[in-house]
Amino acid sequence: MEKTSTPSQVWFTDMSSRPGASLLDKTSALIRAAGLANIIQGNALTAVKLHFGEKGNAAFIRPIYLRKIIEEITALGAKPFLTDTNTLYVGSRSNAIDHLQTAIANGFAHSVVGAPVIIADGLRGESFVRVQVGGKECSEVAIGAEIARAEALVSVAHFKGHEITGFGGTLKNLGMGCAARTGKLAQHSTVGPVVQPSGCTGCEACVAHCPTDAIKMVNRKAVISSNDCIGCADCMVICPEHTIQVNWNQTSPLVQRKIVDHALGAVAGKKGALLFVSFVMQVSPACDCYGFNDKAIAPDLGILASTDPVALDQACVDLIINTMGRDPFKETHPTVDWTIQLSYAEEVGLGTRNYTLKTL
């Protein structure tokens, strides 16, 4: 995407409704106004990227909203599918089987949303495409293969707080959410996973699965060679004791910039075939990756959409702060400067923070 100083258009619809204009009806009207028809060409295979919610979490976007979005895409002749990538941490979405079962348990079944669910980076997060982005932190990123190969992309983000980035919106949905496991590890750590010896039982499952033979048994405990590890993080998911862990050594500013570099990879090759939607509802203080959600830190305000992901995130955070008269993200995560992701995204040409807001 090219740098621009021209304001981007962001569309907004609030939470009000009336007969004939329900929130579902307004969702359809919003994405039409934002230009959905312009991004769909013929029978384009269209990735609809969202977060299915960890098992036990209830703050994710309701499936009925996704059904309306799917209906609008299908009506234009495209072939949409719901998608996300497997998680770096061990949970209910760390492999495609558990991920699919969690998505269905949370309501994202084909019979409900009208489209199949495809986990973009395969069974264990090993299916990805390396994309050259030329970012300042990452020159190359690993994006889930089915997202990279889709012909169009509709990002549907749940706007919320986040302990590393201050808030999580469209940029995070693209950068962290579209990255395969090795890409997620690159964003969180400069070194490979580490084994906690006290929990290792010496089963050697990680040894057998390591693609580069980077794991050896020393005194019946697994040891990972930092020189041979390629950072795929497969061993973390394979370990039955969950004793192989991420070495969380990245600072918030660096993580935010790496997320943006990966977002560049997520949208690469899809110029003119991108739409971004954000739901400012149940604004939980932390990521939907947790198996619970705490009470909201901001009121339900509505839904926003744009073809510019930077303008959309800026508009969402501005809407919340202007409505509340204070910054709930800074209050919740006082050590995090959330503006870094926005300024860096603008710097590398992902979009502009300058926008005009059009209310439906």
C-alpha positions as CSV (number, residue, x, y, z in Angstrom):
1,M,0.0,0.0,0.0
2,E,1.2,3.5,-0.8
3,K,1.7,6.4,1.6
4,T,-0.9,9.1,1.4
5,S,-1.8,12.3,3.1
6,T,-5.4,12.3,1.8
7,P,-7.9,11.5,4.5
8,S,-9.3,8.0,4.3
9,Q,-13.1,7.4,4.6
10,V,-14.3,5.5,7.6
11,W,-17.9,4.5,7.8
12,F,-19.7,4.1,11.2
13,T,-23.1,2.9,12.4
14,D,-24.1,3.1,16.0
15,M,-25.9,0.7,18.3
16,S,-29.4,2.2,17.7
17,S,-31.9,0.1,15.9
18,R,-35.6,0.1,14.9
19,P,-38.0,-2.1,12.9
20,G,-36.5,-2.7,9.5
21,A,-33.1,-1.5,10.6
22,S,-31.7,-4.0,13.1
23,L,-28.0,-4.1,13.9
24,L,-27.8,-7.0,11.4
25,D,-29.4,-4.9,8.7
26,K,-27.1,-2.0,9.6
27,T,-24.1,-4.4,9.3
28,S,-25.1,-5.1,5.7
29,A,-25.6,-1.5,4.9
30,L,-22.3,-0.5,6.5
31,I,-20.1,-2.9,4.4
32,R,-22.0,-2.0,1.3
33,A,-21.4,1.7,1.9
34,A,-17.7,1.0,2.7
35,G,-17.3,-0.5,-0.8
36,L,-17.6,-4.3,-0.5
37,A,-18.8,-4.6,-4.1
38,N,-15.6,-2.9,-5.3
39,I,-13.3,-5.4,-3.7
40,I,-15.1,-8.5,-5.0
41,Q,-14.1,-9.5,-8.5
42,G,-16.1,-12.4,-10.0
43,N,-16.1,-15.6,-8.0
44,A,-13.1,-14.5,-5.8
45,L,-12.0,-16.9,-3.1
46,T,-12.5,-14.5,-0.2
47,A,-10.8,-15.0,3.2
48,V,-12.9,-13.5,6.0
49,K,-10.4,-13.2,8.8
50,L,-11.7,-13.1,12.4
51,H,-10.9,-14.5,15.9
52,F,-13.1,-17.4,16.8
53,G,-12.5,-16.9,20.6
54,E,-10.7,-19.2,22.9
55,K,-12.9,-21.8,24.7
56,G,-14.5,-20.1,27.7
57,N,-14.2,-16.6,26.2
58,A,-17.5,-14.9,25.4
59,A,-16.3,-11.5,24.0
60,F,-15.7,-12.5,20.4
61,I,-18.0,-11.2,17.7
62,R,-21.3,-13.0,17.5
63,P,-21.6,-15.5,14.6
64,I,-24.9,-13.9,13.4
65,Y,-23.0,-10.8,12.4
66,L,-20.6,-12.9,10.4
67,R,-23.5,-14.6,8.7
68,K,-24.7,-11.2,7.4
69,I,-21.2,-10.4,6.1
70,I,-21.0,-13.8,4.4
71,E,-24.4,-13.3,2.8
72,E,-23.3,-10.0,1.3
73,I,-20.1,-11.5,-0.1
74,T,-21.9,-14.5,-1.5
75,A,-24.5,-12.3,-3.1
76,L,-21.7,-10.7,-5.2
77,G,-20.8,-14.1,-6.6
78,A,-17.7,-14.7,-4.4
79,K,-16.7,-17.8,-2.4
80,P,-16.1,-16.7,1.2
81,F,-14.6,-18.8,4.0
82,L,-14.0,-17.9,7.6
83,T,-10.4,-18.2,8.7
84,D,-7.8,-17.7,11.4
85,T,-4.3,-19.2,12.1
86,N,-3.3,-21.5,14.9
87,T,-2.0,-20.0,18.2
88,L,1.5,-19.8,19.4
89,Y,0.5,-20.8,22.9
90,V,-1.0,-24.1,23.9
91,G,-4.7,-23.8,24.2
92,S,-8.0,-24.7,22.5
93,R,-6.8,-23.3,19.1
94,S,-3.2,-24.5,18.8
95,N,-3.9,-27.1,16.1
96,A,-6.5,-27.2,13.3
97,I,-8.6,-29.9,14.9
98,D,-9.0,-28.2,18.3
99,H,-9.3,-24.9,16.5
100,L,-12.2,-26.1,14.3
101,Q,-13.9,-27.7,17.3
102,T,-13.6,-24.4,19.3
103,A,-14.9,-22.4,16.3
104,I,-17.9,-24.7,16.0
105,A,-18.5,-24.7,19.8
106,N,-18.5,-20.9,19.7
107,G,-21.2,-20.9,17.0
108,F,-19.1,-20.6,13.8
109,A,-20.5,-23.8,12.2
110,H,-21.2,-23.8,8.4
111,S,-24.9,-24.2,9.1
112,V,-24.9,-21.0,11.2
113,V,-22.7,-18.7,9.2
114,G,-23.2,-20.0,5.7
115,A,-19.5,-20.6,4.9
116,P,-16.9,-23.2,5.7
117,V,-14.1,-22.6,8.3
118,I,-10.6,-23.1,7.0
119,I,-7.6,-22.9,9.4
120,A,-5.2,-20.9,7.2
121,D,-1.9,-22.4,8.4
122,G,-2.8,-26.1,8.4
123,L,-2.9,-28.8,10.9
124,R,-0.1,-27.6,13.2
125,G,0.7,-24.2,11.8
126,E,3.3,-25.4,9.3
127,S,1.5,-24.3,6.1
128,F,2.5,-20.8,5.3
129,V,3.8,-18.5,2.5
130,R,6.9,-16.4,3.0
131,V,6.2,-12.9,1.9
132,Q,8.8,-10.2,1.3
133,V,7.7,-7.0,2.9
134,G,10.8,-4.9,3.4
135,G,9.7,-3.7,6.8
136,K,12.1,-2.0,9.2
137,E,11.9,-4.9,11.7
138,C,11.1,-7.8,9.4
139,S,12.1,-8.1,5.7
140,E,10.2,-11.3,5.3
141,V,7.1,-12.7,7.1
142,A,5.3,-16.0,7.3
143,I,1.6,-15.7,6.5
144,G,-0.9,-18.5,6.7
145,A,-1.0,-20.1,3.3
146,E,-4.8,-20.0,2.7
147,I,-4.9,-16.3,3.6
148,A,-1.9,-15.5,1.4
149,R,-3.5,-17.4,-1.5
150,A,-7.0,-16.0,-1.2
151,E,-7.9,-13.5,-3.9
152,A,-9.7,-11.1,-1.5
153,L,-9.6,-10.4,2.2
154,V,-12.2,-9.1,4.6
155,S,-10.8,-8.5,8.1
156,V,-13.5,-8.6,10.8
157,A,-11.9,-7.4,14.1
158,H,-13.2,-7.3,17.6
159,F,-11.8,-4.0,19.1
160,K,-10.5,-4.6,22.6
161,G,-7.7,-3.9,25.0
162,H,-4.4,-5.8,24.9
163,E,-1.6,-6.2,27.4
164,I,1.2,-5.8,24.8
165,T,-0.2,-3.4,22.2
166,G,-2.6,-1.4,24.4
167,F,-5.5,-2.1,22.1
168,G,-6.1,-4.9,19.6
169,G,-7.9,-4.0,16.4
170,T,-7.5,-4.4,12.7
171,L,-3.7,-4.1,12.6
172,K,-3.4,-6.9,15.2
173,N,-6.1,-9.0,13.4
174,L,-3.9,-8.8,10.3
175,G,-0.4,-8.9,11.6
176,M,-0.6,-11.3,14.5
177,G,-3.8,-13.0,13.4
178,C,-2.7,-13.8,9.8
179,A,0.8,-15.0,10.8
180,A,1.6,-18.6,10.9
181,R,3.1,-20.0,14.2
182,T,6.7,-19.2,13.1
183,G,5.6,-15.6,12.4
184,K,3.9,-15.3,15.7
185,L,7.1,-16.5,17.5
186,A,9.1,-13.9,15.5
187,Q,6.9,-11.2,16.8
188,H,7.2,-12.2,20.4
189,S,10.7,-13.4,20.7
190,T,14.2,-13.1,19.2
191,V,15.2,-16.6,20.4
192,G,13.7,-20.0,20.0
193,P,11.5,-21.8,22.6
194,V,13.0,-23.0,25.9
195,V,12.4,-26.2,27.8
196,Q,11.6,-26.0,31.5
197,P,13.6,-29.0,32.7
198,S,11.4,-29.7,35.8
199,G,8.4,-30.5,33.6
200,C,10.2,-32.6,31.0
201,T,9.5,-36.3,31.2
202,G,12.0,-37.3,28.5
203,C,9.3,-38.7,26.2
204,E,11.2,-37.4,23.1
205,A,8.1,-36.4,21.2
206,C,9.7,-33.0,20.5
207,V,12.9,-34.7,19.3
208,A,11.0,-36.9,16.8
209,H,9.0,-33.9,15.4
210,C,11.7,-31.2,15.2
211,P,12.3,-30.6,11.4
212,T,16.0,-29.5,11.9
213,D,17.1,-31.9,14.6
214,A,17.6,-28.9,16.9
215,I,16.5,-30.8,20.0
216,K,18.7,-33.3,21.8
217,M,18.3,-35.4,25.0
218,V,20.8,-34.5,27.7
219,N,20.5,-36.4,30.9
220,R,17.0,-37.5,29.8
221,K,15.8,-33.9,29.4
222,A,15.2,-32.1,26.1
223,V,17.5,-29.3,25.2
224,I,17.0,-27.0,22.2
225,S,20.0,-25.7,20.3
226,S,19.6,-22.0,19.6
227,N,22.0,-22.4,16.6
228,D,19.8,-25.0,14.9
229,C,16.3,-23.9,15.9
230,I,14.4,-22.2,13.1
231,G,11.7,-20.9,15.3
232,C,8.8,-22.9,13.9
233,A,7.5,-23.5,17.5
234,D,6.1,-26.9,16.6
235,C,7.7,-28.4,19.6
236,M,5.5,-26.2,21.9
237,V,2.4,-27.8,20.6
238,I,3.8,-31.4,20.4
239,C,5.0,-31.4,24.0
240,P,2.4,-33.4,26.0
241,E,3.6,-31.8,29.2
242,H,3.4,-28.2,27.8
243,T,6.9,-27.7,29.2
244,I,8.3,-26.0,26.1
245,Q,7.5,-22.3,26.3
246,V,8.0,-19.0,24.5
247,N,10.9,-16.9,25.7
248,W,8.9,-13.7,25.9
249,N,11.8,-11.2,25.4
250,Q,10.3,-8.6,23.1
251,T,9.3,-5.1,24.3
252,S,5.9,-3.6,23.5
253,P,7.2,-1.1,20.9
254,L,9.1,-3.8,19.0
255,V,6.1,-6.2,19.1
256,Q,3.8,-3.4,17.7
257,R,6.2,-2.7,14.8
258,K,6.6,-6.4,14.0
259,I,2.8,-6.8,14.0
260,V,2.6,-4.0,11.4
261,D,5.4,-5.6,9.2
262,H,3.3,-8.8,9.3
263,A,0.2,-6.9,8.4
264,L,2.0,-5.7,5.3
265,G,2.5,-9.4,4.4
266,A,-1.2,-10.2,5.1
267,V,-2.4,-7.6,2.6
268,A,0.3,-8.2,0.0
269,G,-0.9,-8.9,-3.5
270,K,-4.5,-7.9,-2.7
271,K,-4.6,-4.2,-3.6
272,G,-8.1,-3.2,-4.3
273,A,-9.4,-6.5,-2.8
274,L,-9.4,-5.5,0.9
275,L,-12.1,-4.4,3.3
276,F,-11.7,-3.9,7.1
277,V,-14.5,-4.1,9.6
278,S,-14.3,-3.5,13.3
279,F,-16.9,-4.1,16.1
280,V,-16.6,-1.8,19.1
281,M,-18.7,-4.1,21.3
282,Q,-17.8,-5.9,24.6
283,V,-14.5,-4.0,24.7
284,S,-12.7,-6.4,27.0
285,P,-9.5,-5.3,28.7
286,A,-7.4,-8.2,27.2
287,C,-7.2,-10.4,24.1
288,D,-9.9,-12.9,23.1
289,C,-7.1,-15.6,23.4
290,Y,-7.8,-15.9,27.1
291,G,-10.3,-18.6,28.2
292,F,-12.4,-15.9,29.9
293,N,-13.2,-12.3,29.4
294,D,-13.3,-9.6,32.0
295,K,-16.0,-6.9,32.2
296,A,-15.9,-4.3,29.4
297,I,-13.7,-1.2,29.8
298,A,-15.7,0.9,27.3
299,P,-19.4,1.1,26.2
300,D,-20.8,-0.7,23.2
301,L,-20.6,2.0,20.4
302,G,-21.1,0.3,17.1
303,I,-19.5,-1.0,14.0
304,L,-16.9,0.7,11.7
305,A,-15.6,-0.1,8.3
306,S,-13.0,1.2,5.8
307,T,-10.6,0.1,3.1
308,D,-7.8,1.7,5.2
309,P,-6.8,-0.4,8.2
310,V,-4.8,2.4,9.9
311,A,-7.6,4.9,9.6
312,L,-10.0,2.3,10.9
313,D,-8.0,1.6,14.1
314,Q,-7.5,5.3,14.7
315,A,-11.2,6.0,14.3
316,C,-12.1,3.2,16.7
317,V,-9.8,4.4,19.4
318,D,-10.8,8.1,18.9
319,L,-14.5,7.1,19.1
320,I,-14.0,5.4,22.4
321,I,-11.8,8.1,23.9
322,N,-14.0,11.0,22.7
323,T,-17.2,9.2,24.0
324,M,-15.7,8.4,27.4
325,G,-13.6,11.6,27.8
326,R,-10.6,9.5,28.9
327,D,-8.4,6.7,27.5
328,P,-9.4,3.3,29.0
329,F,-6.6,1.5,27.2
330,K,-3.9,3.7,28.9
331,E,-5.7,3.3,32.2
332,T,-5.8,-0.5,31.8
333,H,-2.3,-0.9,30.4
334,P,-0.4,2.2,31.7
335,T,3.1,1.1,30.5
336,V,2.0,0.6,26.8
337,D,2.1,3.4,24.2
338,W,-0.5,2.2,21.7
339,T,0.2,5.0,19.3
340,I,3.3,3.2,18.1
341,Q,1.5,0.7,15.9
342,L,-0.5,3.5,14.2
343,S,2.4,5.8,13.6
344,Y,4.6,3.0,12.3
345,A,1.9,1.6,10.1
346,E,1.5,5.1,8.6
347,E,5.2,5.4,8.1
348,V,5.5,2.1,6.1
349,G,2.6,3.0,3.9
350,L,-0.1,0.7,5.3
351,G,-2.5,3.5,5.5
352,T,-3.1,6.9,7.1
353,R,-4.2,8.1,10.5
354,N,-6.0,11.0,8.8
355,Y,-9.6,10.2,8.2
356,T,-13.1,11.5,7.8
357,L,-16.0,9.7,9.6
358,K,-19.2,9.1,7.7
359,T,-22.1,8.0,9.9
360,L,-24.9,5.9,8.4
